[in-house]
Amino acid sequence: MKTVQVQAAATARELFDQARGEALLLREGSGRAFVLVEVDRDDAETFALAGNPQLDAILDRSRARARREGWLSTEEVRKELKAP
């Protein structure tokens, strides 16, 4: 990961170019830091959903139900759905 001290004059395009292929740690003069990393569509969706309270609630309910009732294997799900 490359570290860059961000100056007020730095443009977004300059920072994007530097972040191509390698995560970029951006530091402000105040000491705050941010990470700029190139992502693909799937990564962007993962970031967008991370910490989503509605999704977290659904996952919590699903995990609790699975602990109570058990999990289905992939083969069992395919059988139920009549999938190949």
Phi and psi in radians as a Rosetta constraint file:
Dihedral C 1 N 2 CA 2 C 2 CIRCULARHARMONIC -1.584 0.35
Dihedral N 2 CA 2 C 2 N 3 CIRCULARHARMONIC 2.448 0.35
Dihedral C 2 N 3 CA 3 C 3 CIRCULARHARMONIC -1.883 0.35
Dihedral N 3 CA 3 C 3 N 4 CIRCULARHARMONIC 2.340 0.35
Dihedral C 3 N 4 CA 4 C 4 CIRCULARHARMONIC -2.248 0.35
Dihedral N 4 CA 4 C 4 N 5 CIRCULARHARMONIC 2.315 0.35
Dihedral C 4 N 5 CA 5 C 5 CIRCULARHARMONIC -1.477 0.35
Dihedral N 5 CA 5 C 5 N 6 CIRCULARHARMONIC 2.007 0.35
Dihedral C 5 N 6 CA 6 C 6 CIRCULARHARMONIC -1.452 0.35
Dihedral N 6 CA 6 C 6 N 7 CIRCULARHARMONIC 2.210 0.35
Dihedral C 6 N 7 CA 7 C 7 CIRCULARHARMONIC -1.714 0.35
Dihedral N 7 CA 7 C 7 N 8 CIRCULARHARMONIC 2.691 0.35
Dihedral C 7 N 8 CA 8 C 8 CIRCULARHARMONIC -0.993 0.35
Dihedral N 8 CA 8 C 8 N 9 CIRCULARHARMONIC -0.477 0.35
Dihedral C 8 N 9 CA 9 C 9 CIRCULARHARMONIC -1.403 0.35
Dihedral N 9 CA 9 C 9 N 10 CIRCULARHARMONIC -0.186 0.35
Dihedral C 9 N 10 CA 10 C 10 CIRCULARHARMONIC -1.143 0.35
Dihedral N 10 CA 10 C 10 N 11 CIRCULARHARMONIC 2.293 0.35
Dihedral C 10 N 11 CA 11 C 11 CIRCULARHARMONIC -1.624 0.35
Dihedral N 11 CA 11 C 11 N 12 CIRCULARHARMONIC 2.768 0.35
Dihedral C 11 N 12 CA 12 C 12 CIRCULARHARMONIC -1.029 0.35
Dihedral N 12 CA 12 C 12 N 13 CIRCULARHARMONIC -0.715 0.35
Dihedral C 12 N 13 CA 13 C 13 CIRCULARHARMONIC -1.039 0.35
Dihedral N 13 CA 13 C 13 N 14 CIRCULARHARMONIC -0.763 0.35
Dihedral C 13 N 14 CA 14 C 14 CIRCULARHARMONIC -1.059 0.35
Dihedral N 14 CA 14 C 14 N 15 CIRCULARHARMONIC -0.742 0.35
Dihedral C 14 N 15 CA 15 C 15 CIRCULARHARMONIC -1.206 0.35
Dihedral N 15 CA 15 C 15 N 16 CIRCULARHARMONIC -0.711 0.35
Dihedral C 15 N 16 CA 16 C 16 CIRCULARHARMONIC -1.062 0.35
Dihedral N 16 CA 16 C 16 N 17 CIRCULARHARMONIC -0.748 0.35
Dihedral C 16 N 17 CA 17 C 17 CIRCULARHARMONIC -1.066 0.35
Dihedral N 17 CA 17 C 17 N 18 CIRCULARHARMONIC -0.691 0.35
Dihedral C 17 N 18 CA 18 C 18 CIRCULARHARMONIC -1.235 0.35
Dihedral N 18 CA 18 C 18 N 19 CIRCULARHARMONIC -0.462 0.35
Dihedral C 18 N 19 CA 19 C 19 CIRCULARHARMONIC -1.500 0.35
Dihedral N 19 CA 19 C 19 N 20 CIRCULARHARMONIC -0.053 0.35
Dihedral C 19 N 20 CA 20 C 20 CIRCULARHARMONIC -1.120 0.35
Dihedral N 20 CA 20 C 20 N 21 CIRCULARHARMONIC 2.078 0.35
Dihedral C 20 N 21 CA 21 C 21 CIRCULARHARMONIC 1.398 0.35
Dihedral N 21 CA 21 C 21 N 22 CIRCULARHARMONIC -0.088 0.35
Dihedral C 21 N 22 CA 22 C 22 CIRCULARHARMONIC -2.684 0.35
Dihedral N 22 CA 22 C 22 N 23 CIRCULARHARMONIC 2.325 0.35
Dihedral C 22 N 23 CA 23 C 23 CIRCULARHARMONIC -1.054 0.35
Dihedral N 23 CA 23 C 23 N 24 CIRCULARHARMONIC 2.545 0.35
Dihedral C 23 N 24 CA 24 C 24 CIRCULARHARMONIC -2.139 0.35
Dihedral N 24 CA 24 C 24 N 25 CIRCULARHARMONIC 2.112 0.35
Dihedral C 24 N 25 CA 25 C 25 CIRCULARHARMONIC -1.597 0.35
Dihedral N 25 CA 25 C 25 N 26 CIRCULARHARMONIC 2.049 0.35
Dihedral C 25 N 26 CA 26 C 26 CIRCULARHARMONIC -1.770 0.35
Dihedral N 26 CA 26 C 26 N 27 CIRCULARHARMONIC 2.202 0.35
Dihedral C 26 N 27 CA 27 C 27 CIRCULARHARMONIC -2.020 0.35
Dihedral N 27 CA 27 C 27 N 28 CIRCULARHARMONIC 2.344 0.35
Dihedral C 27 N 28 CA 28 C 28 CIRCULARHARMONIC -1.607 0.35
Dihedral N 28 CA 28 C 28 N 29 CIRCULARHARMONIC 2.858 0.35
Dihedral C 28 N 29 CA 29 C 29 CIRCULARHARMONIC -1.074 0.35
Dihedral N 29 CA 29 C 29 N 30 CIRCULARHARMONIC -0.479 0.35
Dihedral C 29 N 30 CA 30 C 30 CIRCULARHARMONIC -1.296 0.35
Dihedral N 30 CA 30 C 30 N 31 CIRCULARHARMONIC -0.196 0.35
Dihedral C 30 N 31 CA 31 C 31 CIRCULARHARMONIC 1.777 0.35
Dihedral N 31 CA 31 C 31 N 32 CIRCULARHARMONIC -0.242 0.35
Dihedral C 31 N 32 CA 32 C 32 CIRCULARHARMONIC -1.165 0.35
Dihedral N 32 CA 32 C 32 N 33 CIRCULARHARMONIC 2.625 0.35
Dihedral C 32 N 33 CA 33 C 33 CIRCULARHARMONIC -2.358 0.35
Dihedral N 33 CA 33 C 33 N 34 CIRCULARHARMONIC 2.612 0.35
Dihedral C 33 N 34 CA 34 C 34 CIRCULARHARMONIC -2.423 0.35
Dihedral N 34 CA 34 C 34 N 35 CIRCULARHARMONIC 2.703 0.35
Dihedral C 34 N 35 CA 35 C 35 CIRCULARHARMONIC -1.967 0.35
Dihedral N 35 CA 35 C 35 N 36 CIRCULARHARMONIC 2.295 0.35
Dihedral C 35 N 36 CA 36 C 36 CIRCULARHARMONIC -1.992 0.35
Dihedral N 36 CA 36 C 36 N 37 CIRCULARHARMONIC 2.112 0.35
Dihedral C 36 N 37 CA 37 C 37 CIRCULARHARMONIC -2.433 0.35
Dihedral N 37 CA 37 C 37 N 38 CIRCULARHARMONIC 2.409 0.35
Dihedral C 37 N 38 CA 38 C 38 CIRCULARHARMONIC -1.237 0.35
Dihedral N 38 CA 38 C 38 N 39 CIRCULARHARMONIC 2.338 0.35
Dihedral C 38 N 39 CA 39 C 39 CIRCULARHARMONIC -2.230 0.35
Dihedral N 39 CA 39 C 39 N 40 CIRCULARHARMONIC 2.664 0.35
Dihedral C 39 N 40 CA 40 C 40 CIRCULARHARMONIC -1.632 0.35
Dihedral N 40 CA 40 C 40 N 41 CIRCULARHARMONIC -3.110 0.35
Dihedral C 40 N 41 CA 41 C 41 CIRCULARHARMONIC -1.029 0.35
Dihedral N 41 CA 41 C 41 N 42 CIRCULARHARMONIC -0.758 0.35
Dihedral C 41 N 42 CA 42 C 42 CIRCULARHARMONIC -1.126 0.35
Dihedral N 42 CA 42 C 42 N 43 CIRCULARHARMONIC -0.739 0.35
Dihedral C 42 N 43 CA 43 C 43 CIRCULARHARMONIC -1.090 0.35
Dihedral N 43 CA 43 C 43 N 44 CIRCULARHARMONIC -0.724 0.35
Dihedral C 43 N 44 CA 44 C 44 CIRCULARHARMONIC -1.077 0.35
Dihedral N 44 CA 44 C 44 N 45 CIRCULARHARMONIC -0.699 0.35
Dihedral C 44 N 45 CA 45 C 45 CIRCULARHARMONIC -1.156 0.35
Dihedral N 45 CA 45 C 45 N 46 CIRCULARHARMONIC -0.697 0.35
Dihedral C 45 N 46 CA 46 C 46 CIRCULARHARMONIC -1.060 0.35
Dihedral N 46 CA 46 C 46 N 47 CIRCULARHARMONIC -0.806 0.35
Dihedral C 46 N 47 CA 47 C 47 CIRCULARHARMONIC -1.082 0.35
Dihedral N 47 CA 47 C 47 N 48 CIRCULARHARMONIC -0.705 0.35
Dihedral C 47 N 48 CA 48 C 48 CIRCULARHARMONIC -1.125 0.35
Dihedral N 48 CA 48 C 48 N 49 CIRCULARHARMONIC -0.597 0.35
Dihedral C 48 N 49 CA 49 C 49 CIRCULARHARMONIC -1.538 0.35
Dihedral N 49 CA 49 C 49 N 50 CIRCULARHARMONIC -0.325 0.35
Dihedral C 49 N 50 CA 50 C 50 CIRCULARHARMONIC -1.049 0.35
Dihedral N 50 CA 50 C 50 N 51 CIRCULARHARMONIC 2.202 0.35
Dihedral C 50 N 51 CA 51 C 51 CIRCULARHARMONIC 1.364 0.35
Dihedral N 51 CA 51 C 51 N 52 CIRCULARHARMONIC 0.150 0.35
Dihedral C 51 N 52 CA 52 C 52 CIRCULARHARMONIC -1.221 0.35
Dihedral N 52 CA 52 C 52 N 53 CIRCULARHARMONIC 2.056 0.35
Dihedral C 52 N 53 CA 53 C 53 CIRCULARHARMONIC -1.066 0.35
Dihedral N 53 CA 53 C 53 N 54 CIRCULARHARMONIC -0.607 0.35
Dihedral C 53 N 54 CA 54 C 54 CIRCULARHARMONIC -1.189 0.35
Dihedral N 54 CA 54 C 54 N 55 CIRCULARHARMONIC -0.782 0.35
Dihedral C 54 N 55 CA 55 C 55 CIRCULARHARMONIC -1.134 0.35
Dihedral N 55 CA 55 C 55 N 56 CIRCULARHARMONIC -0.740 0.35
Dihedral C 55 N 56 CA 56 C 56 CIRCULARHARMONIC -1.016 0.35
Dihedral N 56 CA 56 C 56 N 57 CIRCULARHARMONIC -0.715 0.35
Dihedral C 56 N 57 CA 57 C 57 CIRCULARHARMONIC -1.128 0.35
Dihedral N 57 CA 57 C 57 N 58 CIRCULARHARMONIC -0.745 0.35
Dihedral C 57 N 58 CA 58 C 58 CIRCULARHARMONIC -1.075 0.35
Dihedral N 58 CA 58 C 58 N 59 CIRCULARHARMONIC -0.803 0.35
Dihedral C 58 N 59 CA 59 C 59 CIRCULARHARMONIC -1.122 0.35
Dihedral N 59 CA 59 C 59 N 60 CIRCULARHARMONIC -0.702 0.35
Dihedral C 59 N 60 CA 60 C 60 CIRCULARHARMONIC -1.070 0.35
Dihedral N 60 CA 60 C 60 N 61 CIRCULARHARMONIC -0.795 0.35
Dihedral C 60 N 61 CA 61 C 61 CIRCULARHARMONIC -1.098 0.35
Dihedral N 61 CA 61 C 61 N 62 CIRCULARHARMONIC -0.719 0.35
Dihedral C 61 N 62 CA 62 C 62 CIRCULARHARMONIC -1.135 0.35
Dihedral N 62 CA 62 C 62 N 63 CIRCULARHARMONIC -0.739 0.35
Dihedral C 62 N 63 CA 63 C 63 CIRCULARHARMONIC -1.133 0.35
Dihedral N 63 CA 63 C 63 N 64 CIRCULARHARMONIC -0.732 0.35
Dihedral C 63 N 64 CA 64 C 64 CIRCULARHARMONIC -1.099 0.35
Dihedral N 64 CA 64 C 64 N 65 CIRCULARHARMONIC -0.758 0.35
Dihedral C 64 N 65 CA 65 C 65 CIRCULARHARMONIC -1.120 0.35
Dihedral N 65 CA 65 C 65 N 66 CIRCULARHARMONIC -0.717 0.35
Dihedral C 65 N 66 CA 66 C 66 CIRCULARHARMONIC -1.111 0.35
Dihedral N 66 CA 66 C 66 N 67 CIRCULARHARMONIC -0.646 0.35
Dihedral C 66 N 67 CA 67 C 67 CIRCULARHARMONIC -1.152 0.35
Dihedral N 67 CA 67 C 67 N 68 CIRCULARHARMONIC -0.675 0.35
Dihedral C 67 N 68 CA 68 C 68 CIRCULARHARMONIC -1.271 0.35
Dihedral N 68 CA 68 C 68 N 69 CIRCULARHARMONIC -0.801 0.35
Dihedral C 68 N 69 CA 69 C 69 CIRCULARHARMONIC -1.827 0.35
Dihedral N 69 CA 69 C 69 N 70 CIRCULARHARMONIC -0.200 0.35
Dihedral C 69 N 70 CA 70 C 70 CIRCULARHARMONIC 1.633 0.35
Dihedral N 70 CA 70 C 70 N 71 CIRCULARHARMONIC 2.849 0.35
Dihedral C 70 N 71 CA 71 C 71 CIRCULARHARMONIC -1.715 0.35
Dihedral N 71 CA 71 C 71 N 72 CIRCULARHARMONIC 2.683 0.35
Dihedral C 71 N 72 CA 72 C 72 CIRCULARHARMONIC -1.754 0.35
Dihedral N 72 CA 72 C 72 N 73 CIRCULARHARMONIC 2.448 0.35
Dihedral C 72 N 73 CA 73 C 73 CIRCULARHARMONIC -1.330 0.35
Dihedral N 73 CA 73 C 73 N 74 CIRCULARHARMONIC 2.903 0.35
Dihedral C 73 N 74 CA 74 C 74 CIRCULARHARMONIC -1.043 0.35
Dihedral N 74 CA 74 C 74 N 75 CIRCULARHARMONIC -0.709 0.35
Dihedral C 74 N 75 CA 75 C 75 CIRCULARHARMONIC -1.098 0.35
Dihedral N 75 CA 75 C 75 N 76 CIRCULARHARMONIC -0.701 0.35
Dihedral C 75 N 76 CA 76 C 76 CIRCULARHARMONIC -1.133 0.35
Dihedral N 76 CA 76 C 76 N 77 CIRCULARHARMONIC -0.698 0.35
Dihedral C 76 N 77 CA 77 C 77 CIRCULARHARMONIC -1.138 0.35
Dihedral N 77 CA 77 C 77 N 78 CIRCULARHARMONIC -0.757 0.35
Dihedral C 77 N 78 CA 78 C 78 CIRCULARHARMONIC -1.056 0.35
Dihedral N 78 CA 78 C 78 N 79 CIRCULARHARMONIC -0.724 0.35
Dihedral C 78 N 79 CA 79 C 79 CIRCULARHARMONIC -1.066 0.35
Dihedral N 79 CA 79 C 79 N 80 CIRCULARHARMONIC -0.852 0.35
Dihedral C 79 N 80 CA 80 C 80 CIRCULARHARMONIC -1.066 0.35
Dihedral N 80 CA 80 C 80 N 81 CIRCULARHARMONIC -0.644 0.35
Dihedral C 80 N 81 CA 81 C 81 CIRCULARHARMONIC -1.562 0.35
Dihedral N 81 CA 81 C 81 N 82 CIRCULARHARMONIC -0.058 0.35
Dihedral C 81 N 82 CA 82 C 82 CIRCULARHARMONIC 0.952 0.35
Dihedral N 82 CA 82 C 82 N 83 CIRCULARHARMONIC 0.753 0.35
Dihedral C 82 N 83 CA 83 C 83 CIRCULARHARMONIC -1.719 0.35
Dihedral N 83 CA 83 C 83 N 84 CIRCULARHARMONIC 2.650 0.35
